[in-house]
Amino acid sequence: MDEMALRERIRELLSEAARVPADAGFGAMGLVKNEAAHTSGMRGEMAAVEERLDHLRLAIKYLVFDLEATKRENHVLRELLG
């Protein structure tokens, strides 16, 4: 497909998209069965994201603790060498 044919196809697709009503949404296309199922799915996803964030926070706390312990150990070892 050459560039001109591609540009023409893009123009056709844009004109078709312009004809679709703005309020059609995903429901009109049959992608969302009902609002309750969509909402419960979103809640489940949000819960999973919050759980991952909690895990990340805990991992960061452990890393900070380990870093501080390493700094203390380095300080002690430097004093022993110095």
N, CA, C and O of each residue as an XYZ file, in Angstrom:
328
protein
N       0.852     -1.176      0.000
C       0.000      0.000      0.000
C       0.893      1.233      0.000
O       1.760      1.385      0.860
N       0.677      2.082     -0.944
C       1.498      3.285     -1.019
C       0.953      4.360     -0.074
O      -0.106      4.193      0.531
N       1.684      5.448      0.037
C       1.347      6.494      0.992
C       0.002      7.141      0.689
O      -0.772      7.413      1.606
N      -0.282      7.387     -0.572
C      -1.546      8.033     -0.942
C      -2.751      7.153     -0.596
O      -3.772      7.653     -0.122
N      -2.631      5.852     -0.834
C      -3.718      4.939     -0.512
C      -3.922      4.875      1.007
O      -5.051      4.814      1.492
N      -2.818      4.891      1.736
C      -2.897      4.872      3.187
C      -3.572      6.137      3.716
O      -4.420      6.064      4.605
N      -3.197      7.287      3.175
C      -3.817      8.553      3.594
C      -5.322      8.546      3.295
O      -6.124      9.011      4.106
N      -5.696      8.016      2.126
C      -7.117      7.947      1.765
C      -7.879      7.038      2.726
O      -8.992      7.363      3.140
N      -7.289      5.912      3.076
C      -7.931      4.975      4.018
C      -8.093      5.624      5.385
O      -9.121      5.442      6.038
N      -7.087      6.380      5.826
C      -7.176      7.074      7.111
C      -8.293      8.105      7.076
O      -9.045      8.231      8.042
N      -8.414      8.844      5.977
C      -9.506      9.819      5.827
C     -10.863      9.129      5.907
O     -11.776      9.637      6.559
N     -11.007      7.976      5.252
C     -12.256      7.223      5.297
C     -12.595      6.796      6.720
O     -13.736      6.931      7.162
N     -11.594      6.280      7.435
C     -11.821      5.837      8.811
C     -12.194      7.002      9.715
O     -13.059      6.866     10.580
N     -11.545      8.151      9.519
C     -11.877      9.331     10.323
C     -13.292      9.812     10.045
O     -13.998     10.219     10.968
N     -13.718      9.772      8.781
C     -15.084     10.203      8.475
C     -16.098      9.224      9.057
O     -17.157      9.648      9.520
N     -15.803      7.929      9.046
C     -16.692      6.952      9.671
C     -16.763      7.174     11.170
O     -17.842      7.089     11.756
N     -15.632      7.456     11.798
C     -15.609      7.693     13.241
C     -16.385      8.951     13.599
O     -16.995      9.016     14.666
N     -16.373      9.948     12.727
C     -17.108     11.187     12.987
C     -18.609     10.963     12.955
O     -19.356     11.703     13.595
N     -19.063      9.957     12.221
C     -20.500      9.684     12.125
C     -21.040      8.947     13.336
O     -22.253      8.931     13.544
N     -20.185      8.339     14.140
C     -20.638      7.614     15.332
C     -21.030      8.636     16.385
O     -20.271      9.571     16.643
N     -22.196      8.482     17.002
C     -22.616      9.438     18.035
C     -21.630      9.459     19.191
O     -21.066      8.427     19.555
N     -21.425     10.639     19.768
C     -20.458     10.793     20.852
C     -20.884     10.032     22.095
O     -20.034      9.578     22.860
N     -22.198      9.885     22.311
C     -22.672      9.196     23.509
C     -22.853      7.697     23.299
O     -23.421      7.021     24.157
N     -22.380      7.165     22.171
C     -22.544      5.740     21.891
C     -21.786      4.908     22.914
O     -22.329      3.936     23.439
N     -20.552      5.269     23.205
C     -19.769      4.578     24.217
C     -19.539      3.119     23.907
O     -19.862      2.649     22.816
N     -18.985      2.408     24.856
C     -18.680      1.000     24.669
C     -19.924      0.133     24.776
O     -19.966     -0.953     24.198
N     -20.940      0.591     25.507
C     -22.160     -0.195     25.662
C     -22.852     -0.424     24.341
O     -23.382     -1.508     24.097
N     -22.856      0.584     23.479
C     -23.509      0.453     22.186
C     -22.784     -0.551     21.301
O     -23.390     -1.138     20.404
N     -21.518     -0.751     21.542
C     -20.751     -1.699     20.741
C     -20.779     -3.090     21.345
O     -20.198     -4.018     20.781
N     -21.449     -3.255     22.489
C     -21.555     -4.564     23.112
C     -20.311     -4.979     23.873
O     -20.143     -6.161     24.172
N     -19.441     -4.043     24.193
C     -18.217     -4.405     24.897
C     -18.431     -4.489     26.396
O     -17.698     -5.199     27.085
N     -19.415     -3.781     26.910
C     -19.724     -3.825     28.339
C     -21.121     -4.401     28.476
O     -22.085     -3.828     27.968
N     -21.235     -5.528     29.158
C     -22.530     -6.195     29.263
C     -23.495     -5.395     30.125
O     -24.617     -5.107     29.708
N     -23.053     -5.035     31.336
C     -23.887     -4.198     32.183
C     -23.000     -3.391     33.107
O     -21.834     -3.720     33.323
N     -23.561     -2.350     33.636
C     -22.780     -1.412     34.451
C     -22.310     -2.052     35.748
O     -21.212     -1.744     36.210
N     -23.104     -2.931     36.350
C     -22.729     -3.556     37.618
C     -21.494     -4.433     37.450
O     -20.592     -4.403     38.288
N     -21.449     -5.203     36.386
C     -20.280     -6.063     36.155
C     -19.049     -5.220     35.901
O     -17.957     -5.557     36.359
N     -19.214     -4.132     35.180
C     -18.086     -3.237     34.896
C     -17.577     -2.601     36.185
O     -16.368     -2.513     36.397
N     -18.485     -2.160     37.042
C     -18.101     -1.512     38.295
C     -17.405     -2.487     39.225
O     -16.392     -2.142     39.834
N     -17.932     -3.707     39.347
C     -17.301     -4.680     40.236
C     -15.923     -5.069     39.708
O     -15.009     -5.328     40.491
N     -15.771     -5.110     38.391
C     -14.457     -5.397     37.814
C     -13.466     -4.296     38.133
O     -12.305     -4.565     38.442
N     -13.923     -3.063     38.059
C     -13.061     -1.925     38.385
C     -12.659     -1.957     39.858
O     -11.516     -1.656     40.201
N     -13.605     -2.324     40.729
C     -13.289     -2.399     42.164
C     -12.236     -3.472     42.419
O     -11.322     -3.276     43.220
N     -12.368     -4.601     41.737
C     -11.388     -5.669     41.886
C     -10.014     -5.238     41.410
O      -9.001     -5.546     42.037
N      -9.990     -4.520     40.294
C      -8.707     -4.025     39.785
C      -8.090     -3.011     40.741
O      -6.881     -3.026     40.972
N      -8.920     -2.130     41.296
C      -8.416     -1.131     42.239
C      -7.874     -1.801     43.498
O      -6.851     -1.376     44.036
N      -8.550     -2.841     43.967
C      -8.073     -3.570     45.145
C      -6.726     -4.223     44.849
O      -5.835     -4.223     45.698
N      -6.576     -4.775     43.658
C      -5.307     -5.402     43.287
C      -4.195     -4.362     43.204
O      -3.067     -4.623     43.621
N      -4.507     -3.186     42.667
C      -3.509     -2.118     42.574
C      -3.103     -1.658     43.966
O      -1.919     -1.452     44.232
N      -4.088     -1.494     44.867
C      -3.776     -1.075     46.235
C      -2.911     -2.113     46.947
O      -2.000     -1.762     47.696
N      -3.201     -3.394     46.708
C      -2.401     -4.457     47.327
C      -0.955     -4.413     46.821
O      -0.016     -4.590     47.596
N      -0.787     -4.180     45.527
C       0.568     -4.093     44.970
C       1.313     -2.879     45.517
O       2.514     -2.943     45.777
N       0.583     -1.764     45.691
C       1.207     -0.572     46.259
C       1.630     -0.809     47.708
O       2.702     -0.368     48.123
N       0.793     -1.504     48.477
C       1.164     -1.834     49.848
C       2.418     -2.696     49.880
O       3.310     -2.481     50.701
N       2.480     -3.671     48.985
C       3.658     -4.531     48.907
C       4.903     -3.720     48.542
O       5.981     -3.940     49.094
N       4.742     -2.786     47.610
C       5.858     -1.936     47.196
C       6.328     -1.054     48.352
O       7.529     -0.896     48.569
N       5.378     -0.482     49.093
C       5.741      0.344     50.260
C       6.539     -0.469     51.274
O       7.541      0.009     51.804
N       6.096     -1.697     51.544
C       6.796     -2.556     52.488
C       8.201     -2.882     51.989
O       9.158     -2.859     52.763
N       8.324     -3.184     50.705
C       9.639     -3.489     50.139
C      10.571     -2.288     50.248
O      11.759     -2.448     50.529
N      10.042     -1.089     50.027
C      10.868      0.121     50.142
C      11.313      0.320     51.580
O      12.457      0.703     51.823
N      10.420      0.065     52.548
C      10.800      0.198     53.967
C      11.941     -0.758     54.309
O      12.882     -0.379     55.006
N      11.858     -2.005     53.817
C      12.937     -2.957     54.057
C      14.247     -2.494     53.427
O      15.314     -2.639     54.025
N      14.165     -1.938     52.221
C      15.375     -1.458     51.555
C      16.002     -0.289     52.307
O      17.224     -0.216     52.436
N      15.167      0.630     52.805
C      15.681      1.765     53.576
C      16.319      1.268     54.868
O      17.388      1.741     55.255
N      15.674      0.321     55.536
C      16.240     -0.250     56.759
C      17.593     -0.897     56.475
O      18.548     -0.702     57.227
N      17.673     -1.666     55.389
C      18.921     -2.328     55.016
C      20.004     -1.314     54.679
O      21.163     -1.500     55.049
N      19.639     -0.244     53.983
C      20.602      0.804     53.649
C      21.153      1.470     54.909
O      22.359      1.691     55.022
N      20.272      1.787     55.851
C      20.719      2.413     57.096
C      21.629      1.472     57.880
O      22.634      1.908     58.442
N      21.285      0.187     57.921
C      22.128     -0.781     58.626
C      23.491     -0.887     57.956
O      24.512     -0.972     58.638
N      23.515     -0.884     56.638
C      24.779     -0.946     55.904
C      25.630      0.284     56.188
O      26.843      0.169     56.366
N      25.012      1.454     56.232
C      25.752      2.678     56.558
C      26.348      2.610     57.957
O      27.495      3.007     58.163
N      25.572      2.104     58.925
C      26.093      1.966     60.299
C      27.265      0.990     60.334
O      28.278      1.253     60.983
N      27.128     -0.134     59.637
C      28.206     -1.117     59.598
C      29.457     -0.533     58.955
O      30.566     -0.743     59.448
N      29.286      0.196     57.860
C      30.423      0.831     57.200
C      31.112      1.820     58.121
O      32.340      1.891     58.163
N      30.323      2.579     58.856
C      30.897      3.562     59.801
C      31.738      2.863     60.874
O      32.846      3.293     61.193
N      31.187      1.776     61.424
C      31.920      1.017     62.445
C      33.197      0.429     61.865
O      34.249      0.495     62.501
N      33.124     -0.136     60.686
C      34.297     -0.756     60.070
C      35.367      0.298     59.732
O      36.562      0.031     59.862
N      34.940      1.487     59.301
C      35.897      2.547     59.019
C      36.619      2.989     60.297
O      37.816      3.277     60.284
N      35.865      3.037     61.398
C      36.494      3.407     62.671
C      37.510      2.342     63.106
O      38.564      2.667     63.651
N      37.183      1.072     62.860
C      38.117      0.011     63.215
C      39.389      0.074     62.361
O      40.480     -0.220     62.851
N      39.252      0.457     61.087
C      40.394      0.549     60.203
C      41.191      1.827     60.442
O      42.411      1.849     60.273
N      40.509      2.867     60.827
C      41.136      4.186     60.942
C      41.948      4.347     62.141
O      42.529      5.411     62.356
